[in-house]
Amino acid sequence: MRGALRSMILVLLTAGSSVAAFLADRLVPGGNRAERVMGWWGRAFVRSGGWKLRVEGMENLPSGGAVLVANHQSVVDIPMLLAAFPRPVGFLAKRELGEIPLFGKAMAAAGNLFVDRDDPRDAVRMLREAGARLRDGRLVVVFPEGTRSGDGSIGEFQLGAFYLAQKSGAPVVPVYLDGGVLAIPKGGFCARPAGLLVRVLPQLSPGEGAGGSKERIAAAVRARILAARANERVKADIPAREGER
């Protein structure tokens, strides 16, 4: 019963924040007001869910623009990242997220980018806009798995997400997320007790693939995130899954 009540609060919070962000952008343009509203929403979402958020590795975050590459477990991942970072965070997401009523409009108003993966021209436009944000010192998050994990395992990375890292030349920073798969599992609605983790890992060095091919960047980032997951599972005394050893 408590989980259902928390879920209803989260829905109302998201709807209200989405309206506020959209109106802030339309009525008082400029000043990144919609972005600030969505940042507040992320922090309030985590608190209202009753989750404790652990943030580690902030010393690994570059002072300027960077491409943050994160694994994807749950709808909780976006508010987790918004709550974790002291700086504004933008997301590069699939077009379907931008089509969610109210929320999609709010995310767009806050400067997030949505790409149609089946439209090459849209991808080119997205690369230009994301590159401009990186040059302006912004943080841009990509989820290269393309969909949420059903069990917390790390799926294969789609290479398209790494064109931005390859073309922009911005630092590539792996980010390991955990706990969302327990907080609100894929396909679920009810909020459940969970500890949430955002761990910022050291950025890729040239020797690991930074500035190289998208295939090399993807392999290096995935290896880093898999190692972080394995470390957490060792702490919790959970056996590694097949393919994660």
C-alpha positions as CSV (number, residue, x, y, z in Angstrom):
1,M,0.0,0.0,0.0
2,R,2.8,2.4,0.9
3,G,4.5,1.7,-2.4
4,A,1.4,2.4,-4.4
5,L,0.9,5.7,-2.5
6,R,4.5,6.7,-3.2
7,S,4.0,5.8,-6.9
8,M,1.0,8.1,-7.1
9,I,2.9,10.9,-5.5
10,L,5.7,10.4,-8.1
11,V,3.2,10.6,-10.9
12,L,1.6,13.8,-9.6
13,L,5.1,15.3,-8.9
14,T,6.2,14.5,-12.4
15,A,3.0,15.9,-14.0
16,G,3.1,19.1,-12.0
17,S,6.9,19.6,-12.6
18,S,6.4,19.0,-16.3
19,V,3.7,21.7,-16.5
20,A,5.8,24.1,-14.5
21,A,8.9,23.5,-16.7
22,F,6.8,23.9,-19.9
23,L,5.2,27.1,-18.7
24,A,8.5,28.5,-17.4
25,D,10.0,28.1,-20.9
26,R,7.0,29.6,-22.6
27,L,6.1,32.5,-20.3
28,V,9.6,33.5,-19.2
29,P,12.0,32.4,-21.9
30,G,15.7,32.5,-21.3
31,G,17.6,31.9,-18.1
32,N,17.3,28.1,-18.2
33,R,14.3,28.2,-15.9
34,A,12.8,25.0,-17.3
35,E,16.2,23.3,-16.8
36,R,16.1,24.4,-13.1
37,V,12.6,23.1,-12.7
38,M,13.6,19.7,-14.0
39,G,16.6,19.6,-11.8
40,W,14.4,20.3,-8.8
41,W,12.1,17.5,-10.0
42,G,14.9,15.0,-10.1
43,R,15.9,15.7,-6.5
44,A,12.2,15.7,-5.3
45,F,11.6,12.5,-7.2
46,V,14.3,10.7,-5.3
47,R,13.2,12.1,-1.9
48,S,9.6,11.3,-2.5
49,G,10.4,7.7,-3.5
50,G,12.0,7.3,-0.1
51,W,15.3,6.2,-1.7
52,K,18.8,7.0,-0.3
53,L,21.1,8.1,-3.1
54,R,24.8,7.4,-2.8
55,V,27.0,9.5,-5.1
56,E,30.7,8.5,-5.7
57,G,33.5,9.6,-7.9
58,M,32.6,13.3,-8.4
59,E,36.3,14.1,-8.5
60,N,36.4,12.3,-11.8
61,L,34.0,14.8,-13.4
62,P,35.8,17.2,-15.8
63,S,35.3,20.9,-15.2
64,G,34.1,21.5,-18.8
65,G,31.8,19.7,-21.2
66,A,31.8,15.9,-21.2
67,V,29.9,13.0,-22.6
68,L,28.6,10.9,-19.7
69,V,27.9,7.3,-20.8
70,A,25.7,5.4,-18.4
71,N,24.0,2.0,-18.1
72,H,20.2,2.0,-18.0
73,Q,18.1,0.1,-15.4
74,S,14.9,2.1,-14.7
75,V,12.8,5.2,-15.2
76,V,14.5,6.3,-11.9
77,D,17.9,6.7,-13.8
78,I,17.1,10.2,-15.1
79,P,16.0,11.7,-11.8
80,M,19.0,9.9,-10.1
81,L,21.4,11.7,-12.4
82,L,19.6,15.1,-12.1
83,A,19.8,14.7,-8.3
84,A,23.4,13.6,-8.3
85,F,25.2,16.3,-10.2
86,P,25.8,19.8,-8.9
87,R,25.8,21.0,-12.5
88,P,23.0,21.0,-15.1
89,V,22.8,17.7,-17.0
90,G,21.3,17.2,-20.4
91,F,20.1,13.9,-22.0
92,L,20.4,12.5,-25.5
93,A,17.5,10.2,-25.7
94,K,15.4,8.3,-28.2
95,R,12.5,10.1,-29.9
96,E,9.9,8.0,-28.0
97,L,10.8,9.7,-24.7
98,G,10.1,13.1,-26.1
99,E,6.6,11.9,-27.2
100,I,5.5,11.2,-23.6
101,P,2.7,13.6,-22.8
102,L,3.7,16.6,-20.7
103,F,7.0,15.0,-19.6
104,G,8.5,15.0,-23.1
105,K,7.6,18.6,-23.6
106,A,9.2,19.5,-20.3
107,M,12.4,17.6,-21.1
108,A,12.6,19.4,-24.5
109,A,12.0,22.8,-22.9
110,A,14.8,22.0,-20.5
111,G,17.2,21.6,-23.4
112,N,17.3,17.8,-23.7
113,L,17.7,16.3,-27.2
114,F,15.7,13.5,-28.8
115,V,16.8,11.7,-31.9
116,D,15.0,9.5,-34.4
117,R,17.4,6.6,-34.8
118,D,15.8,5.7,-38.2
119,D,16.3,9.2,-39.6
120,P,20.0,9.9,-40.6
121,R,19.2,13.6,-41.1
122,D,17.8,13.9,-37.6
123,A,21.0,12.2,-36.2
124,V,23.1,14.8,-38.0
125,R,21.0,17.6,-36.5
126,M,21.3,16.1,-33.0
127,L,25.1,15.8,-33.3
128,R,25.4,19.5,-34.1
129,E,23.2,20.6,-31.3
130,A,24.8,18.2,-28.8
131,G,28.3,19.3,-29.9
132,A,27.3,22.9,-29.3
133,R,26.3,22.1,-25.8
134,L,29.5,20.3,-25.1
135,R,31.6,23.2,-26.4
136,D,29.5,25.4,-24.0
137,G,30.8,23.3,-21.1
138,R,27.6,21.2,-20.6
139,L,27.3,17.6,-19.5
140,V,25.4,15.4,-22.0
141,V,24.3,11.9,-20.9
142,V,23.8,9.0,-23.3
143,F,22.3,5.5,-22.5
144,P,24.0,3.3,-25.2
145,E,22.0,0.1,-24.3
146,G,19.0,1.8,-26.0
147,T,16.6,0.3,-23.5
148,R,16.3,-0.5,-19.8
149,S,17.7,-3.6,-18.3
150,G,15.1,-6.0,-16.9
151,D,17.5,-7.5,-14.3
152,G,20.3,-5.0,-13.8
153,S,22.7,-6.7,-16.2
154,I,24.7,-4.6,-18.7
155,G,23.4,-5.1,-22.2
156,E,25.3,-4.6,-25.5
157,F,26.1,-1.0,-26.4
158,Q,24.7,0.4,-29.6
159,L,27.5,2.1,-31.5
160,G,25.3,5.0,-32.7
161,A,25.5,6.6,-29.2
162,F,29.3,6.9,-29.5
163,Y,29.2,9.1,-32.7
164,L,28.9,12.1,-30.4
165,A,31.9,11.1,-28.3
166,Q,33.9,10.3,-31.5
167,K,33.0,13.5,-33.4
168,S,33.0,16.0,-30.5
169,G,36.4,15.1,-29.0
170,A,34.9,15.9,-25.6
171,P,36.0,13.8,-22.6
172,V,34.2,10.5,-22.3
173,V,33.2,9.6,-18.7
174,P,31.6,6.2,-17.8
175,V,28.9,6.4,-15.2
176,Y,27.7,3.3,-13.3
177,L,24.1,3.4,-12.1
178,D,22.6,0.8,-9.7
179,G,19.5,0.3,-7.6
180,G,16.9,1.6,-10.1
181,V,16.0,-1.9,-11.2
182,L,14.9,-2.6,-7.6
183,A,13.3,0.9,-7.0
184,I,11.0,0.7,-10.1
185,P,11.6,-2.4,-12.2
186,K,11.2,-2.3,-16.0
187,G,7.5,-2.7,-16.8
188,G,6.5,-2.0,-13.2
189,F,4.8,1.0,-11.6
190,C,5.0,0.5,-7.8
191,A,7.9,2.2,-6.0
192,R,9.9,-0.3,-3.9
193,P,12.6,0.2,-1.2
194,A,16.1,0.4,-2.7
195,G,19.4,2.0,-2.3
196,L,20.5,4.1,-5.4
197,L,24.0,4.5,-6.6
198,V,25.6,6.9,-9.1
199,R,29.3,6.3,-9.5
200,V,31.3,8.5,-11.8
201,L,34.3,6.6,-13.2
202,P,37.6,8.0,-14.5
203,Q,37.3,9.4,-18.0
204,L,38.8,7.5,-20.9
205,S,42.4,8.1,-21.7
206,P,43.7,8.2,-25.3
207,G,45.2,4.7,-24.7
208,E,41.8,3.4,-23.8
209,G,40.0,4.7,-26.9
210,A,39.3,8.4,-26.3
211,G,39.4,10.1,-29.6
212,G,39.5,6.8,-31.4
213,S,36.8,4.8,-33.3
214,K,33.3,4.5,-31.9
215,E,33.9,0.7,-31.6
216,R,36.9,1.2,-29.4
217,I,35.2,3.9,-27.2
218,A,32.2,1.6,-26.7
219,A,34.3,-1.4,-25.7
220,A,36.4,0.6,-23.3
221,V,33.3,2.3,-21.6
222,R,31.4,-1.0,-21.3
223,A,34.4,-2.7,-19.8
224,R,34.7,0.1,-17.2
225,I,31.0,-0.2,-16.3
226,L,31.1,-4.0,-16.1
227,A,34.0,-3.8,-13.8
228,A,32.1,-1.3,-11.5
229,R,29.1,-3.7,-11.5
230,A,31.3,-6.7,-10.7
231,N,32.9,-4.7,-7.8
232,E,29.4,-3.9,-6.3
233,R,28.3,-7.5,-6.6
234,V,31.5,-8.7,-4.9
235,K,30.7,-6.3,-2.0
236,A,27.2,-7.7,-1.8
237,D,28.5,-11.3,-2.3
238,I,26.4,-11.9,-5.4
239,P,27.8,-14.3,-8.1
240,A,28.6,-12.8,-11.5
241,R,26.2,-13.6,-14.3
242,E,27.3,-15.4,-17.4
243,G,28.9,-12.9,-19.8
244,E,29.9,-10.5,-17.0
245,R,32.9,-12.5,-15.8
